Amino acid sequence: MQHDTNLETLNYGDEARPLSNDAELRYWLENMLWYHRYTLDEIATVIGMPPSRMQDTLVRLNLQADRRPHRRPTAPLTVLPYPGGRHPRIGFLDGAVNPQRETKMSVFTPWDEKSYVVVDVPEAIFSNLGLTYLAHTHVPTLWTRQNIELPHLEWSRRRGGVLDIKRVLPNGIAFGARVEPTQSEVRMELWLKNGTKERLTDLRVQNCVMLRGAEGFNAQSNGNKVLQSPFAVCGSEDGLRWIVTAWERCGRAWANPPCPCLHSDPIFPECAPGKTVRLQGRLAFYEGSGIQSELKRLSSIWSLPQLS
């Protein structure tokens, strides 16, 4: 099997995630070798292992690139934590330095097991306090202004492909995400708990669907996009396959061609001290030429209330 050697490898340094046991080592090697098709150098960068040891490690664990199990058509969509080490964008890289993997998960397309999108959930959280969280380094956040470094986290992996994560910020605000794949769609939930003593307002979220790894969808253009709030949609080159995302309480549906990526960016309700607010989102794939009729169908079955 050929591996993609043209995708840029990051020099993670402190972002490397060394593994403490063979079970975790096997999981992440399968994730990177079988699914994301990483080179051995990319894998070594992620796990902090010298490249010279990679081949011996694969032999010891009896791991081969061509032994990836195939997804059954009736099985849930394949969703995995994104391993990092490879930038999920094509362009505008200076706008996302050191992307943190703990908010990112990969959803593999049902028509091509090599293609995937990387969903950053959340990429950013804004509030009346300022930029409260950012999943990479770019503009200053509440914490970088105070020289506070947030600790690395990892997705918790549950049965059925479910992923969830929780982060508590230094000021007591906590937030998290839950991702559940089904046969037809990926169901996403974001939550935020106000651990401060003041009411939180203007709680805007950015959720990013990055298209670099999806063959036929990664043109750096908005010519293949349909942006009809709450839907943000990308079509294939032949216009017969589609990637669709939507969130409730969507404040803006947009796309960024240089990345390229899709956004259906929601707004949390205002949150009183001690209270928790939640948002629901979806990601799905569609094969067919009638995308407008499909969006109409999804509107009728996805319960995603919008802002009035």
Rosetta blueprint (number, residue, H / E / L):
1 M L
2 Q L
3 H L
4 D L
5 T L
6 N L
7 L L
8 E L
9 T E
10 L L
11 N L
12 Y L
13 G H
14 D H
15 E H
16 A L
17 R L
18 P L
19 L L
20 S L
21 N L
22 D H
23 A H
24 E H
25 L H
26 R H
27 Y H
28 W H
29 L H
30 E H
31 N H
32 M H
33 L H
34 W H
35 Y H
36 H L
37 R L
38 Y L
39 T L
40 L H
41 D H
42 E H
43 I H
44 A H
45 T H
46 V H
47 I H
48 G L
49 M L
50 P L
51 P H
52 S H
53 R H
54 M H
55 Q H
56 D H
57 T H
58 L H
59 V H
60 R H
61 L L
62 N L
63 L L
64 Q L
65 A H
66 D H
67 R H
68 R L
69 P L
70 H L
71 R L
72 R L
73 P L
74 T L
75 A L
76 P L
77 L L
78 T L
79 V E
80 L E
81 P E
82 Y L
83 P L
84 G L
85 G L
86 R E
87 H L
88 P L
89 R L
90 I L
91 G L
92 F L
93 L H
94 D H
95 G H
96 A L
97 V E
98 N L
99 P L
100 Q L
101 R H
102 E H
103 T H
104 K E
105 M E
106 S E
107 V E
108 F E
109 T L
110 P L
111 W L
112 D L
113 E L
114 K L
115 S L
116 Y E
117 V E
118 V E
119 V E
120 D E
121 V E
122 P E
123 E E
124 A E
125 I E
126 F E
127 S E
128 N L
129 L L
130 G E
131 L E
132 T E
133 Y E
134 L E
135 A L
136 H L
137 T E
138 H L
139 V L
140 P L
141 T L
142 L L
143 W L
144 T H
145 R H
146 Q H
147 N L
148 I L
149 E L
150 L L
151 P L
152 H L
153 L L
154 E L
155 W L
156 S E
157 R E
158 R L
159 R H
160 G H
161 G H
162 V L
163 L E
164 D E
165 I E
166 K E
167 R E
168 V E
169 L L
170 P L
171 N L
172 G L
173 I L
174 A E
175 F E
176 G E
177 A E
178 R E
179 V E
180 E E
181 P E
182 T L
183 Q L
184 S L
185 E E
186 V E
187 R E
188 M E
189 E E
190 L E
191 W E
192 L E
193 K E
194 N L
195 G L
196 T L
197 K L
198 E L
199 R L
200 L E
201 T L
202 D L
203 L L
204 R E
205 V E
206 Q E
207 N E
208 C E
209 V E
210 M E
211 L L
212 R L
213 G L
214 A L
215 E L
216 G L
217 F L
218 N L
219 A L
220 Q L
221 S L
222 N L
223 G L
224 N L
225 K E
226 V E
227 L E
228 Q E
229 S L
230 P L
231 F E
232 A E
233 V E
234 C E
235 G E
236 S L
237 E L
238 D L
239 G L
240 L L
241 R E
242 W E
243 I E
244 V E
245 T E
246 A E
247 W E
248 E L
249 R L
250 C E
251 G E
252 R E
253 A E
254 W E
255 A E
256 N E
257 P L
258 P L
259 C L
260 P L
261 C E
262 L E
263 H E
264 S E
265 D E
266 P E
267 I E
268 F L
269 P L
270 E L
271 C E
272 A L
273 P L
274 G L
275 K L
276 T E
277 V E
278 R E
279 L E
280 Q E
281 G E
282 R E
283 L E
284 A E
285 F E
286 Y E
287 E E
288 G L
289 S L
290 G L
291 I H
292 Q H
293 S H
294 E H
295 L H
296 K H
297 R H
298 L H
299 S H
300 S H
301 I H
302 W L
303 S L
304 L L
305 P L
306 Q L
307 L L
308 S L
